[in-house]
Amino acid sequence: MESEDSFLGQRLAQDHWFVSNTLVHIFKYLDFSDVLRASRVCTLWNQIDGLWSTVQLRNYNVHLNGLVVALEKHSTSYLQMSNCNIYVDFTYSDASYLEPVASLTKLDVHDCRTLDVWTITKTANGHSIPSNFPIEIDYLRLDFLKNFPNLIELSVRCTYFDYVPNTFQTFRHLRSVSFRGVRYLADCNLSFLCEMESLRSLALGDCNSISDEFALNLLPNLTHLEKLTLEKCSGRKLRRVFGTVERLPNLVEICLVDVVGGDDFSTILCTCPHLKTIVFVSDSHGLYEELGVPAAHRKISFQNYRLFEAIVSLKGSLESFTWGFRRREVERVTEGGLPYVPFPKGRQAAKYFRNTVPRNEVFFVTLDELQKAFSSLCSKTRVQTLVYY
């Protein structure tokens, strides 16, 4: 029996492909800290192909120097950092002292901060002692992105970001860029987007603070853009964005998240028949706070009806439409465990729905009833009605 076990062990050790692929499947269920411990067990485990292909860091203190060396050594292709402190010595402003990570093509940086490590000389007993002190910065500096020259996808979520103007010059081949959660978007210079000749997907958050420069001068230059995602973009800013969207023939997908469509939203939506996919997630919480429940219901009902008719009018060209509602919004009119959506009373809106719940100056329909109405009127368009948290 002992010799059989020994023989089996030798065969497994020799079959590197079997061992490597089995361990990669097992290790993908481990936290990255456990993967680091496992990589120190033996040389075989440390050098498994694919073990480092995806690195996810959560709640870590990350020193850029050591991180770059590790990523380059193991040919990492996807790096995700969430709620991390990134220690960078900005005395090396161009980061030229670090080798670039050529393998990295996708980077997600969510809720991270950069901490500047200043090298300071202290005098103790007549001797000069260099010490490193972390100096916290209240925003994310993107200078370190120079170390990842082959990025294809970049996703950043932070309160505010800053960068050296030539940081993005090497990123002309970036295909997807996402900046979410940026409160001071108007203060961020987004002109570097015009230099990204390969940009196909752009996502921007908190667009209520975005400058008019974006819609008037920057967006028209993104002629290759195929997908645009905007969060919290309403009113005049939304109208100006769509004024440019209608002049971007390659743009076929638009996602609007946490927006208030406005009275003329359906009109401007109909000016973009080249759109193939539309995602609309409304957030009318502010209207309830401003107008009160009855008045907010009336206003929202008309907005819903105009959006409904706009989508129906695009049924000849539109391939997919997703209409999302925030749970806190539909819970205001939920009855019997079913979420309801307000529409205005009258023959025009009522003719589309069979089962309605009248109340004051509006009536309510369930999401299932709304889905059925779309199915009967837009048979060639894939329609989904969803509730989001």
C-alpha positions as CSV (number, residue, x, y, z in Angstrom):
1,M,0.0,0.0,0.0
2,E,2.8,2.3,0.8
3,S,4.5,1.8,-2.5
4,E,1.1,2.5,-4.3
5,D,0.7,5.8,-2.5
6,S,4.2,6.7,-3.3
7,F,3.7,5.9,-7.0
8,L,0.5,7.9,-7.1
9,G,2.2,10.8,-5.5
10,Q,5.0,10.7,-8.0
11,R,2.6,10.6,-10.9
12,L,0.6,13.6,-9.6
13,A,3.8,15.5,-9.0
14,Q,4.9,14.8,-12.5
15,D,1.6,15.7,-14.0
16,H,2.0,19.5,-13.6
17,W,-1.0,20.3,-15.7
18,F,-3.3,18.3,-13.5
19,V,-1.9,19.7,-10.3
20,S,-1.9,23.3,-11.5
21,N,-5.4,23.4,-12.9
22,T,-6.9,21.6,-9.9
23,L,-5.3,24.0,-7.4
24,V,-6.3,27.0,-9.4
25,H,-9.9,25.8,-9.2
26,I,-9.5,25.4,-5.4
27,F,-7.7,28.6,-4.8
28,K,-10.3,30.8,-6.5
29,Y,-12.5,30.3,-3.5
30,L,-9.8,31.8,-1.2
31,D,-9.4,35.3,0.0
32,F,-6.3,37.0,-1.5
33,S,-4.6,36.9,1.9
34,D,-5.1,33.2,2.0
35,V,-3.7,32.9,-1.5
36,L,-0.6,34.7,-0.4
37,R,-0.1,32.3,2.4
38,A,-0.7,29.3,0.1
39,S,1.9,30.7,-2.4
40,R,4.5,30.4,0.3
41,V,3.9,26.7,0.9
42,C,6.2,25.5,-1.8
43,T,7.7,26.5,-5.2
44,L,5.1,24.6,-7.1
45,W,2.2,26.5,-5.5
46,N,4.0,29.8,-5.9
47,Q,4.5,29.3,-9.6
48,I,1.0,28.0,-10.6
49,D,-0.1,29.5,-13.8
50,G,-3.3,31.4,-13.3
51,L,-3.1,31.8,-9.5
52,W,-2.2,35.5,-9.9
53,S,-4.2,36.2,-13.1
54,T,-6.8,38.0,-11.0
55,V,-5.9,39.8,-7.8
56,Q,-8.6,41.3,-5.5
57,L,-7.5,43.4,-2.6
58,R,-10.0,44.6,0.0
59,N,-9.2,46.7,3.1
60,Y,-5.4,46.5,2.5
61,N,-2.5,48.9,3.0
62,V,-0.8,48.6,-0.4
63,H,2.7,49.8,-1.2
64,L,2.9,50.6,-4.9
65,N,6.5,49.5,-5.3
66,G,5.9,46.0,-3.9
67,L,2.6,45.7,-5.7
68,V,4.0,46.5,-9.1
69,V,6.9,44.0,-8.7
70,A,4.5,41.2,-7.7
71,L,2.0,41.9,-10.5
72,E,4.8,42.0,-13.1
73,K,6.4,38.8,-11.8
74,H,3.2,36.8,-11.9
75,S,1.7,38.4,-15.1
76,T,-1.5,39.5,-13.5
77,S,-4.2,40.6,-16.0
78,Y,-6.9,41.9,-13.6
79,L,-6.4,44.0,-10.4
80,Q,-9.2,45.1,-8.2
81,M,-8.6,47.3,-5.1
82,S,-11.4,48.1,-2.8
83,N,-11.2,50.4,0.3
84,C,-7.4,50.3,0.2
85,N,-4.7,52.8,1.2
86,I,-2.2,53.0,-1.7
87,Y,1.2,54.2,-0.4
88,V,3.0,56.1,-3.1
89,D,6.3,58.1,-3.0
90,F,5.3,61.1,-5.1
91,T,8.9,62.5,-4.9
92,Y,9.2,60.2,-7.9
93,S,6.6,62.0,-9.8
94,D,6.9,60.1,-13.1
95,A,7.2,56.7,-11.4
96,S,10.0,55.8,-13.8
97,Y,11.8,53.9,-11.1
98,L,9.2,51.2,-11.4
99,E,9.0,48.6,-14.2
100,P,5.6,48.8,-16.0
101,V,3.2,45.9,-15.6
102,A,2.7,44.9,-19.2
103,S,0.3,42.1,-18.5
104,L,-2.4,44.2,-16.7
105,T,-5.4,45.0,-18.9
106,K,-8.2,45.6,-16.4
107,L,-8.1,47.7,-13.3
108,D,-10.8,48.5,-10.7
109,V,-10.1,51.0,-8.0
110,H,-13.0,51.5,-5.6
111,D,-13.1,53.8,-2.5
112,C,-9.3,53.9,-2.2
113,R,-7.0,56.7,-1.0
114,T,-3.5,57.5,-1.9
115,L,-1.1,58.2,0.9
116,D,2.1,60.1,0.0
117,V,5.2,58.7,1.6
118,W,7.6,61.5,2.2
119,T,11.2,60.8,2.9
120,I,12.2,63.1,5.8
121,T,15.6,63.3,7.4
122,K,15.6,63.5,11.2
123,T,18.5,64.3,13.4
124,A,19.1,62.1,16.4
125,N,22.2,62.2,18.5
126,G,24.1,64.0,15.7
127,H,23.2,61.3,13.1
128,S,20.9,61.8,10.1
129,I,18.2,59.1,10.0
130,P,15.9,58.9,7.0
131,S,12.4,58.0,7.8
132,N,9.2,57.4,5.8
133,F,6.0,59.1,6.9
134,P,2.6,58.5,5.3
135,I,0.8,61.8,4.5
136,E,-2.8,61.2,3.8
137,I,-4.4,62.8,0.7
138,D,-8.1,63.4,0.7
139,Y,-8.4,62.3,-3.0
140,L,-7.1,59.6,-5.3
141,R,-4.1,60.6,-7.4
142,L,-3.9,58.6,-10.6
143,D,-0.2,59.1,-11.3
144,F,0.5,55.5,-10.5
145,L,-1.5,54.4,-13.6
146,K,1.6,55.0,-15.7
147,N,2.8,51.7,-14.4
148,F,0.0,49.9,-16.3
149,P,0.5,50.9,-19.9
150,N,-1.6,48.2,-21.5
151,L,-4.8,48.8,-19.7
152,I,-8.0,48.2,-21.7
153,E,-10.5,48.7,-18.9
154,L,-10.3,51.2,-16.1
155,S,-12.9,51.7,-13.3
156,V,-12.3,54.2,-10.6
157,R,-14.7,55.0,-7.7
158,C,-13.6,57.8,-5.4
159,T,-14.7,61.2,-4.0
160,Y,-12.2,63.2,-6.1
161,F,-9.3,62.3,-8.4
162,D,-6.3,64.1,-9.7
163,Y,-3.6,63.4,-12.2
164,V,-0.6,64.8,-13.9
165,P,-1.7,66.0,-17.4
166,N,0.5,63.5,-19.3
167,T,-0.7,60.5,-17.2
168,F,-3.2,59.4,-19.8
169,Q,-1.0,59.9,-22.9
170,T,-0.1,56.3,-23.0
171,F,-3.7,55.1,-22.7
172,R,-4.9,55.8,-26.2
173,H,-5.9,52.1,-26.4
174,L,-8.2,52.2,-23.4
175,R,-11.6,50.9,-24.5
176,S,-13.6,51.3,-21.3
177,V,-13.4,54.0,-18.6
178,S,-15.6,54.4,-15.6
179,F,-15.5,57.2,-12.9
180,R,-18.2,56.7,-10.3
181,G,-18.9,58.4,-7.0
182,V,-17.0,61.5,-7.9
183,R,-18.7,64.4,-6.0
184,Y,-16.7,67.1,-7.5
185,L,-16.8,66.0,-11.1
186,A,-17.0,69.6,-12.3
187,D,-13.5,70.3,-10.8
188,C,-12.0,67.3,-12.7
189,N,-10.4,68.0,-16.0
190,L,-11.8,65.4,-18.4
191,S,-10.1,66.6,-21.5
192,F,-7.9,63.5,-21.5
193,L,-10.9,61.6,-22.8
194,C,-10.5,63.2,-26.2
195,E,-7.0,61.5,-26.5
196,M,-8.4,58.0,-26.2
197,E,-9.0,57.0,-29.8
198,S,-10.1,53.5,-28.9
199,L,-12.6,54.5,-26.2
200,R,-15.9,52.6,-26.7
201,S,-17.5,52.7,-23.2
202,L,-17.7,55.7,-20.8
203,A,-19.4,55.8,-17.4
204,L,-19.6,58.9,-15.2
205,G,-21.2,59.3,-11.8
206,D,-22.8,62.3,-10.0
207,C,-23.3,64.2,-13.3
208,N,-25.3,66.9,-11.7
209,S,-21.9,68.4,-10.8
210,I,-20.4,68.0,-14.3
211,S,-19.5,71.1,-16.2
212,D,-21.3,72.1,-19.4
213,E,-17.9,71.8,-21.1
214,F,-18.4,68.0,-21.2
215,A,-21.6,68.0,-23.2
216,L,-20.7,70.9,-25.5
217,N,-17.0,70.3,-26.3
218,L,-15.8,67.0,-25.0
219,L,-18.6,64.5,-25.8
220,P,-18.8,65.5,-29.5
221,N,-15.1,64.4,-29.9
222,L,-15.8,60.9,-28.7
223,T,-17.0,59.8,-32.2
224,H,-16.1,56.1,-31.6
225,L,-18.1,55.8,-28.4
226,E,-20.6,53.0,-28.3
227,K,-21.9,53.0,-24.7
228,L,-22.5,55.9,-22.4
229,T,-23.5,55.6,-18.7
230,L,-24.5,58.7,-16.7
231,E,-25.6,58.8,-13.1
232,K,-27.6,61.5,-11.5
233,C,-27.8,63.6,-14.7
234,S,-31.1,65.6,-14.9
235,G,-32.7,68.7,-16.3
236,R,-30.6,71.0,-18.4
237,K,-27.5,68.9,-18.3
238,L,-29.4,65.8,-19.6
239,R,-30.9,67.9,-22.4
240,R,-27.4,69.1,-23.5
241,V,-26.0,65.6,-23.4
242,F,-28.8,64.3,-25.6
243,G,-28.2,67.2,-27.9
244,T,-24.8,65.7,-28.6
245,V,-25.9,62.1,-28.5
246,E,-28.0,62.5,-31.6
247,R,-24.8,63.5,-33.4
248,L,-22.9,60.4,-32.4
249,P,-24.0,57.7,-34.8
250,N,-21.8,54.9,-33.3
251,L,-23.4,55.4,-29.9
252,V,-26.0,52.6,-29.6
253,E,-26.3,52.0,-25.9
254,I,-27.1,54.6,-23.2
255,C,-27.7,53.9,-19.4
256,L,-29.2,56.6,-17.2
257,V,-29.1,55.8,-13.5
258,D,-30.8,57.7,-10.7
259,V,-32.2,60.4,-13.0
260,V,-35.3,62.5,-13.2
261,G,-36.4,62.5,-16.8
262,G,-38.1,65.8,-16.8
263,D,-41.2,67.0,-18.8
264,D,-39.4,67.0,-22.2
265,F,-37.3,63.9,-21.7
266,S,-39.5,61.8,-24.0
267,T,-39.1,64.4,-26.8
268,I,-35.3,64.5,-26.7
269,L,-35.2,60.7,-26.5
270,C,-37.1,60.4,-29.7
271,T,-34.4,62.5,-31.5
272,C,-32.0,59.5,-31.1
273,P,-33.4,56.7,-33.2
274,H,-30.0,55.1,-33.6
275,L,-30.0,53.9,-30.0
276,K,-30.4,50.2,-29.8
277,T,-30.3,49.7,-26.0
278,I,-31.6,52.0,-23.3
279,V,-31.4,51.5,-19.6
280,F,-33.4,54.0,-17.5
281,V,-33.3,53.8,-13.6
282,S,-35.4,56.6,-12.1
283,D,-35.0,58.1,-8.7
284,S,-37.8,60.5,-7.8
285,H,-37.1,60.5,-4.1
286,G,-36.2,64.2,-4.2
287,L,-39.7,65.0,-5.7
288,Y,-41.4,63.4,-2.8
289,E,-39.4,65.4,-0.4
290,E,-40.0,68.7,-2.3
291,L,-43.6,68.4,-3.4
292,G,-45.2,65.9,-1.0
293,V,-46.6,62.5,-1.9
294,P,-49.8,63.5,-3.8
295,A,-48.2,66.2,-5.9
296,A,-45.1,64.0,-6.6
297,H,-47.4,61.2,-7.7
298,R,-49.0,63.5,-10.3
299,K,-45.7,64.8,-11.6
300,I,-44.1,61.3,-11.8
301,S,-47.2,59.9,-13.5
302,F,-46.9,62.2,-16.4
303,Q,-43.1,61.6,-16.7
304,N,-43.8,57.8,-16.7
305,Y,-46.4,58.2,-19.4
306,R,-44.2,60.3,-21.6
307,L,-41.3,57.8,-21.2
308,F,-43.7,54.9,-22.0
309,E,-44.9,56.6,-25.2
310,A,-41.3,57.5,-26.2
311,I,-40.2,53.9,-26.0
312,V,-43.3,52.7,-27.9
313,S,-42.5,55.2,-30.6
314,L,-38.9,53.8,-30.9
315,K,-40.1,50.2,-31.2
316,G,-39.1,50.0,-34.8
317,S,-35.4,50.5,-34.0
318,L,-35.0,49.9,-30.3
319,E,-33.7,46.3,-29.5
320,S,-33.6,46.4,-25.7
321,F,-35.1,48.6,-23.0
322,T,-34.7,48.2,-19.2
323,W,-36.9,50.4,-16.9
324,G,-35.7,50.3,-13.3
325,F,-37.3,51.7,-10.2
326,R,-35.6,52.3,-6.8
327,R,-37.3,50.2,-4.1
328,R,-37.7,53.3,-1.8
329,E,-39.7,54.8,-4.7
330,V,-42.1,52.0,-5.3
331,E,-42.5,51.2,-1.6
332,R,-44.5,54.5,-1.3
333,V,-47.4,52.9,-3.3
334,T,-46.9,49.2,-2.6
335,E,-50.0,47.3,-1.9
336,G,-50.3,43.6,-1.2
337,G,-46.6,43.1,-1.6
338,L,-46.7,44.2,-5.2
339,P,-44.8,47.3,-6.4
340,Y,-47.0,49.9,-8.3
341,V,-46.1,52.6,-10.7
342,P,-48.2,55.8,-11.1
343,F,-49.7,56.9,-14.4
344,P,-52.0,59.9,-15.1
345,K,-55.8,59.3,-15.2
346,G,-57.3,59.7,-18.6
347,R,-58.2,57.7,-21.7
348,Q,-54.8,58.1,-23.4
349,A,-52.8,56.3,-20.6
350,A,-55.6,53.9,-19.5
351,K,-56.0,52.4,-22.9
352,Y,-52.7,50.6,-22.6
353,F,-53.5,48.8,-19.3
354,R,-56.2,46.4,-18.3
355,N,-55.8,46.3,-14.5
356,T,-55.3,49.5,-12.7
357,V,-55.7,50.9,-9.1
358,P,-57.2,54.4,-9.2
359,R,-56.3,57.0,-6.6
360,N,-57.0,60.7,-6.6
361,E,-55.7,62.1,-9.9
362,V,-53.6,59.1,-10.9
363,F,-53.9,55.4,-11.3
364,F,-51.3,52.7,-10.5
365,V,-50.2,49.7,-12.4
366,T,-48.0,46.8,-11.3
367,L,-44.7,46.1,-12.9
368,D,-46.2,42.9,-14.4
369,E,-49.0,44.9,-16.0
370,L,-46.4,47.4,-17.3
371,Q,-44.4,44.6,-18.7
372,K,-47.5,43.1,-20.5
373,A,-48.3,46.5,-22.1
374,F,-44.8,46.8,-23.5
375,S,-44.9,43.2,-24.8
376,S,-48.1,43.8,-26.7
377,L,-47.0,47.1,-28.2
378,C,-43.2,46.4,-28.7
379,S,-43.0,42.8,-29.7
380,K,-39.6,43.2,-31.3
381,T,-38.0,45.0,-28.3
382,R,-36.8,43.1,-25.3
383,V,-38.3,44.9,-22.3
384,Q,-37.5,44.4,-18.6
385,T,-39.1,46.2,-15.6
386,L,-37.1,45.8,-12.5
387,V,-36.8,47.1,-8.9
388,Y,-33.4,48.1,-7.7
389,Y,-32.2,48.5,-4.1
